[in-house]
């Protein structure tokens, strides 16, 4: 069975990053400005609100953290079991979990609040339930697709993406300097032609694309939410379903 190429896997990861940005905006606008995938900010704000004894805000910032970790754990366990079983469709098994979580969020959110941005605030119990669904989904996604060749990527973890981007951009700039040292004008054109073959340059392009996809997904979510409300969660759900189908046809991470 033909496996997914690096380029195809990169395109899929960019699409999933776009969906993650959109979901994060849904959580922020729909559920008390809580982030579904931003655990650093959630952790810091949880400590702050605990210190201030602001218990409602503590709940809003703290609830996503254990849900995200549970999603990570579920994704890792699912992938490890599939690998040990020598399965050919490892990623699909994890993506199915994410799809179920997003589908339940979409169905419950739509049924309770409708496809409109003008909704009543969720109760504490409903808030915990809904934010846990999308946070766990983002945790599963974080575990499901992390390698493209030798490059480690993140489709929900922007801090990690920027950190790796700075590392690979530094490596590329030093490579470019070494190739053009002493004869910049005569060697620059050739070095730029060779750049697409360099792993560091390829990584810079991919990581930049992941960041921009996340940002544009958030922008698209902000614009669409004003018209369709929670119903826009159907878009990232559709992308995850596409990822499942892709893995079933051409495995993303096959086990030899």
C-alpha positions as CSV (number, residue, x, y, z in Angstrom):
1,X,0.0,0.0,0.0
2,X,1.4,3.4,-1.0
3,X,2.0,5.7,1.9
4,X,1.5,9.4,2.1
5,X,4.5,11.4,0.8
6,X,6.2,14.1,2.9
7,X,4.6,16.8,0.8
8,X,1.1,15.4,1.2
9,X,1.6,14.8,4.9
10,X,2.7,18.5,5.2
11,X,-0.4,19.7,3.4
12,X,-2.6,17.6,5.7
13,X,-0.8,19.0,8.8
14,X,-1.3,22.6,7.6
15,X,-5.0,21.9,7.0
16,X,-5.4,20.4,10.5
17,X,-3.5,23.4,12.0
18,X,-6.1,25.7,10.3
19,X,-8.9,23.7,11.9
20,X,-7.2,24.0,15.3
21,X,-7.0,27.7,15.1
22,X,-10.7,27.9,14.2
23,X,-11.6,25.6,17.2
24,X,-9.6,27.7,19.6
25,X,-11.6,30.8,18.5
26,X,-14.9,28.9,19.0
27,X,-13.9,28.1,22.5
28,X,-12.7,31.7,23.2
29,X,-15.9,33.3,21.8
30,X,-18.4,30.7,22.9
31,X,-17.1,29.5,26.2
32,X,-16.1,32.4,28.5
33,X,-12.9,33.2,26.5
34,X,-11.4,29.8,27.3
35,X,-8.7,28.4,25.0
36,X,-9.0,24.8,23.9
37,X,-5.4,24.4,23.0
38,X,-3.4,27.2,24.8
39,X,-2.3,25.4,27.9
40,X,0.4,27.8,28.9
41,X,-2.0,30.7,29.1
42,X,-4.6,28.6,30.8
43,X,-2.2,27.5,33.4
44,X,-0.9,31.0,34.2
45,X,-4.3,32.5,34.3
46,X,-5.6,29.6,36.5
47,X,-2.9,30.4,39.1
48,X,-3.7,34.1,38.9
49,X,-7.4,33.5,39.5
50,X,-6.8,31.1,42.3
51,X,-4.6,33.7,44.0
52,X,-7.4,36.2,43.5
53,X,-10.0,33.7,44.7
54,X,-12.0,34.3,41.6
55,X,-13.5,30.8,41.5
56,X,-15.7,31.2,38.3
57,X,-12.8,32.4,36.3
58,X,-10.5,29.7,37.8
59,X,-13.0,27.1,36.5
60,X,-13.0,28.7,33.0
61,X,-9.2,28.7,32.8
62,X,-8.5,25.4,34.6
63,X,-11.0,23.1,33.1
64,X,-9.3,22.8,29.6
65,X,-6.0,21.7,31.1
66,X,-6.9,18.2,32.3
67,X,-9.1,17.6,29.3
68,X,-6.3,18.5,26.9
69,X,-3.9,16.2,28.8
70,X,-6.5,13.4,28.7
71,X,-6.8,13.8,25.0
72,X,-3.0,13.7,24.6
73,X,-2.9,10.5,26.7
74,X,-5.8,8.9,24.8
75,X,-4.1,9.7,21.5
76,X,-0.7,8.4,22.6
77,X,-2.2,5.1,24.0
78,X,-4.3,4.6,20.8
79,X,-1.2,5.1,18.6
80,X,1.0,2.9,20.8
81,X,-1.6,0.1,20.8
82,X,-2.0,0.3,17.0
83,X,1.8,0.2,16.5
84,X,2.2,-2.8,18.8
85,X,-0.6,-4.5,16.8
86,X,1.3,-3.8,13.5
87,X,-1.7,-1.8,12.2
88,X,-1.5,-0.1,8.8
89,X,-3.9,2.8,9.7
90,X,-2.4,4.0,12.9
91,X,-3.3,7.7,12.6
92,X,-6.9,7.0,11.6
93,X,-7.6,5.3,14.9
94,X,-6.6,8.4,16.9
95,X,-8.4,10.8,14.4
96,X,-11.6,8.8,15.0
97,X,-11.5,9.8,18.7
98,X,-11.0,13.4,17.7
99,X,-13.8,13.3,15.2
100,X,-16.2,11.8,17.8
101,X,-15.3,14.5,20.3
102,X,-15.8,17.3,17.8
103,X,-19.1,15.8,16.6
104,X,-20.5,15.6,20.1
105,X,-19.4,19.2,20.7
106,X,-21.1,20.3,17.5
107,X,-24.3,18.4,18.1
108,X,-24.7,19.4,21.7
109,X,-23.7,23.0,21.1
110,X,-26.0,23.4,18.1
111,X,-28.9,21.7,19.9
112,X,-28.6,23.8,23.0
113,X,-27.5,27.2,21.6
114,X,-28.3,27.1,17.9
115,X,-26.4,28.3,14.9
116,X,-26.2,31.9,16.0
117,X,-23.7,34.0,17.8
118,X,-26.5,35.4,20.0
119,X,-26.8,32.8,22.7
120,X,-27.2,32.6,26.4
121,X,-24.1,31.8,28.5
122,X,-23.4,28.2,29.3
123,X,-24.0,26.9,32.8
124,X,-20.9,25.8,34.7
125,X,-21.7,22.1,34.1
126,X,-22.3,22.7,30.4
127,X,-19.2,24.8,30.1
128,X,-17.0,22.1,31.6
129,X,-18.6,19.5,29.3
130,X,-18.2,21.5,26.1
131,X,-14.7,22.9,26.7
132,X,-13.5,19.4,27.8
133,X,-14.7,18.0,24.4
134,X,-12.8,20.4,22.2
135,X,-9.7,20.6,24.5
136,X,-9.5,16.8,24.5
137,X,-10.0,16.8,20.7
138,X,-7.0,19.2,20.4
139,X,-5.0,17.0,22.7
140,X,-5.7,13.9,20.5
141,X,-4.7,15.9,17.4
142,X,-1.5,17.0,19.0
143,X,-0.5,13.3,19.5
144,X,-1.8,12.1,16.1
145,X,0.5,13.9,13.6
146,X,3.9,15.0,14.9
147,X,6.5,13.7,12.4
148,X,7.1,14.6,8.8
149,X,10.3,12.9,7.9
150,X,12.8,13.8,10.6
151,X,11.0,17.0,11.4
152,X,8.9,17.3,14.6
153,X,5.8,19.4,14.0
154,X,2.9,20.7,16.1
155,X,-0.6,21.4,14.7
156,X,-2.0,22.9,17.9
157,X,1.1,24.1,19.9
158,X,2.1,27.5,18.4
159,X,4.9,28.1,21.0
160,X,6.6,24.9,19.9
161,X,6.1,25.8,16.3
162,X,7.8,29.2,16.7
163,X,10.6,27.7,18.8
164,X,11.4,25.1,16.1
165,X,11.0,27.8,13.4
166,X,13.6,30.0,15.0
167,X,16.0,27.0,15.3
168,X,15.6,26.0,11.6
169,X,15.7,29.5,10.3
170,X,19.0,30.0,12.2
171,X,20.4,26.9,10.6
172,X,19.3,28.0,7.1
173,X,20.7,31.5,7.5
174,X,24.1,30.1,8.5
175,X,24.0,27.7,5.6
176,X,23.2,30.6,3.3
177,X,26.1,32.7,4.8
178,X,28.5,29.8,4.3
179,X,27.5,29.3,0.7
180,X,27.9,33.0,-0.2
181,X,30.8,34.0,2.1
182,X,33.2,36.3,0.3
183,X,31.3,36.3,-3.0
184,X,27.8,37.3,-2.2
185,X,26.7,38.7,-5.5
186,X,28.0,35.9,-7.6
187,X,26.9,33.0,-5.3
188,X,23.6,34.2,-3.9
189,X,21.5,33.3,-6.9
190,X,22.9,29.7,-6.9
191,X,22.5,29.4,-3.2
192,X,18.8,30.4,-3.5
193,X,18.3,27.9,-6.2
194,X,19.7,25.2,-4.0
195,X,17.7,26.3,-0.9
196,X,14.6,24.1,-1.6
197,X,16.8,21.1,-1.3
198,X,18.0,22.1,2.2
199,X,16.2,20.4,5.1
200,X,16.4,23.6,7.2
201,X,14.8,25.6,4.4
202,X,12.0,23.0,3.9
203,X,11.4,23.1,7.7
204,X,11.2,26.9,7.7
205,X,8.5,26.8,4.9
206,X,6.5,24.1,6.6
207,X,6.6,25.6,10.1
208,X,5.8,29.1,8.7
209,X,2.8,27.5,6.9
210,X,1.6,25.9,10.1
211,X,1.8,29.1,12.0
212,X,0.0,31.1,9.3
213,X,-2.6,28.3,8.9
214,X,-3.4,28.5,12.7
215,X,-3.7,32.3,12.5
216,X,-5.9,32.3,9.4
217,X,-8.0,29.6,10.9
218,X,-8.5,31.8,13.9
219,X,-9.4,34.7,11.7
220,X,-11.8,32.6,9.7
221,X,-13.4,31.4,12.9
222,X,-13.8,34.9,14.2
223,X,-15.5,36.1,11.0
224,X,-17.7,33.0,10.6
225,X,-18.7,32.9,14.3
226,X,-20.4,36.3,14.0
227,X,-22.8,34.7,11.4
228,X,-23.1,31.0,12.3
229,X,-22.0,30.6,15.9
230,X,-21.0,27.2,17.1
231,X,-22.0,25.6,13.8
232,X,-18.6,26.6,12.3
233,X,-17.1,23.7,14.3
234,X,-18.3,21.6,11.3
235,X,-15.3,22.8,9.3
236,X,-12.5,21.3,11.5
237,X,-14.7,18.2,12.0
238,X,-14.8,17.8,8.2
239,X,-11.0,18.2,8.0
240,X,-10.5,15.4,10.6
241,X,-12.9,13.1,8.7
242,X,-10.8,13.8,5.5
243,X,-7.7,12.9,7.5
244,X,-9.3,9.6,8.5
245,X,-10.2,8.8,4.9
246,X,-6.7,9.7,3.7
247,X,-5.1,7.4,6.3
248,X,-7.4,4.5,5.3
249,X,-6.5,5.0,1.6
250,X,-2.8,5.9,2.0
251,X,-1.5,5.4,5.5
252,X,0.0,8.5,7.1
253,X,2.2,6.6,9.6
254,X,2.3,2.9,8.6
255,X,4.0,0.4,10.8
256,X,6.4,-1.9,8.9
